[in-house]
Each structure stands twice: as C-alpha cells, then as structure tokens.
Amino acid sequence: IQPPNQPLTAGPGLYTVELEAGGTKVKQQLRLLADPNVGVPDAEVKEGVDMCLTLTDETNQAVDAINQIERIRKQLEDLKGSDTQLAAAKALDQKLKAVEDLLLQPVAHENDPKSYREPMTIYFHYLHLLAQVGNGAGDMAGNPGFKPTDQSKEFHVILKKRLDDALAKLKVVLDTEVARFNQTSGATVEVVAKP
C-alpha cells in the first residue's frame, strides 16, 4: 500500500526557503498567503492544513503497519518445514491477520475499491477523512482552505484511538508472538519495519 498524497502542506505565514544548486545556497523569506477570494482567517486555514498533515502522518502509520504485517505474512507463507512448524506459522499468521483486518478490510485485498460488503476499517476511514478535510478525492470535493468541521475533528479523535489500539495489538503480536515463534518453532521470521 502506498502512502496518501497530500499536496496541501503549509498554511499562510512567513517561511524561510533554502535552495541549493551547483554548490551555491540561497536563503530567502517567503510569505505564503491564503486565497483572498475565500475570506477565511489565516488561523482557520492553518488549522485545516495542520489537520491534513496530522491525518497524513497517521495514515502513513497505518500503511507502515499493514506493509509490515504483509512482509511477515509472506515469510510465513513461504516457510517450508515440519507439520509442527507449519501449524505454528498458521497460528501466527491468523494473529497477524486479525490485526491487519482492523487496519484494512479483507475485501480490499481483492482489488475492488468500490466493494462495500464490509464496513470500512481504519485505513479507508483515514483516506476518506483526509479527502474531506483536504483537497478531496474521487467523488469527494474536499474542504481545502477552511478549518475542519466539528464532526471531522470528533471523528478524528475516534479514529486515532482505533489506530492506537490496532498498533498496540500489533506491538504485542510482534514482541511476544513472533518472538515466541522464532524461539520455539526452529524457524525464523524477520520483523522489518521498513525495507
């Protein structure tokens, strides 16, 4: 899974821009202005940008966790060994899949992004919230240049708790179950956060 693209990365304000080319560095201040046609106070625009950046970071945490789980599950799938080792690998795979299913609904593995047979899980909720608060996506217009709605902020609190809970469950599986598998099965599964 790839991280989300979020082009809106700075709110109105004064920034220092540094450019280096051919061994020469140039540093200059730059004032970024809000769209004057919108008539929204800079503080509200900044609140929206800040929430987009936070949502992007949290979406990336979910993406990293999903990818880490997939890398471990692939090692388990490729494992050759005794019936005992394969049974232990299957049990560990089920624990990893249970956490992955909190982050990414299983129908997403079928490459059908319009499949609504299951409730959305953390990753897709983040993408939709980011589209709503940010520049939009698909059939969602987005809300760039404005502060997030109260409902968006409230849902973000709920979503962040779900993400934190899923990441905590993943940590337990990695720290205890994978370690136990490696110690007792005679096989080794590598836990790599990012390749």
Salt bridges, closest charged atoms under 4 A:
GLU18 OE2 - LYS25 NZ 3.75
GLU47 OE2 - LYS153 NZ 2.79
ASP50 OD2 - LYS46 NZ 2.85
GLU58 OE1 - HIS156 NE2 2.70
ASP64 OD2 - LYS194 NZ 3.33
GLU70 OE2 - ARG73 NH1 3.49
GLU77 OE2 - LYS74 NZ 3.86
ASP78 OD1 - LYS74 NZ 2.93
ASP93 OD1 - ARG73 NE 2.67
GLU100 OE1 - ARG73 NH1 2.86
GLU100 OE2 - HIS109 NE2 3.94
ASP101 OD2 - LYS97 NZ 2.95
GLU110 OE1 - ARG117 NH2 2.35
ASP150 OD1 - LYS153 NZ 3.98
ASP164 OD1 - LYS160 NZ 2.62
ASP165 OD2 - LYS161 NZ 2.93
ASP175 OD2 - LYS171 NZ 2.47
GLU177 OE1 - LYS95 NZ 2.89
GLU177 OE1 - ARG180 NH1 2.90
